[in-house]
Amino acid sequence: MELQALPSRIGQVRRIVSAQLRYWHLDPLIDEAALGVTELLTNVHRHAEPDKMCTVVIELLLDRLTISVHDHDPTLPAVRDADAVATNGRGLALIAAVSESWGVRPLGESGKTVWFTLAVPSPAVALPPYPLYGSEPATPFTGSRASRTARGRATAAAG
């Protein structure tokens, strides 16, 4: 998605990223992904020149989630050594701490792309288990809708 990195838009992008991860059943990654995209967009808002336009891309490939932000400023970011009580300057250090990997792709005069990856948990971790409603496993319904409705009424009457 393309946007102008303004504080009001950063919250919207966090919600969009969170919704996409929920759709992909990757709820365990929401906090780290939202933190990372917030830090990258905040860096664009604070530092990017000549404009604050950027593109956010979310990619899910096999066991890796990659979130990248491309802006038009060719100046490459640097990780700063900020003390624990600093209120700014820790964005890339936070991304490095919560992500599996991160980096910068310089694109010459076209700007740069800053990205980070998160390891996708195994499906057993990412998807909640199905609830069990009784001691017998559920049987799949087959046949017409009328037969399913009749079977449902018969089951309810027997129970």
HUHU-V517868 format. One line per field, one symbol per residue. ss: DSSP state (a for helix, b for strand, c for the rest). psi: psi as a letter, one per 30 degrees, with the letter a starting at -180 (. if undefined). burial: b if it has 24 or more other C-alpha atoms within 12 Angstrom, else e. A space follows every 50 residues. Layout:
# HUHU-V517868
ss: ???
psi: ???
burial: ???
This chain:
# HUHU-V517868
ss: cbbbccaaaaaaaaaaaaaaaaacccaaaaaaaaaaaaaaaaaaaaaccc ccbbbbbbbbbccbbbbbbbbcccccccccccccccccccaaaaaaaacc bbbbbbcaaacbbbbbbbbcccaaaaccccccccccccccccccaaaaaa aaaaaaaac
psi: kklkileefeeeeeeeeeeeeeeghheffeeeeeeeeeeeeeeeeefkkf lgklkkkkkjjcgkkkklkklgkfkklkkkjklfgkflggeeeeeeefle llakjkhbffblkklllkkkllefeekllkkkiafkkkkkklaleeeeee eeeeeeef.
burial: eebbbbeebbeebbeebbebbeeeebbbbbebbbbbbbbbbbbbbbbbee ebbbbbbbeeeeeebbbbbbbbbbbbbeeeeeeeeeeebbbbbbbbebbb bbbbeeeeeebbbbbbbbbbeeeeeeeeeeeeeeeeeeeeeeeeeeeeee eeeeeeeee
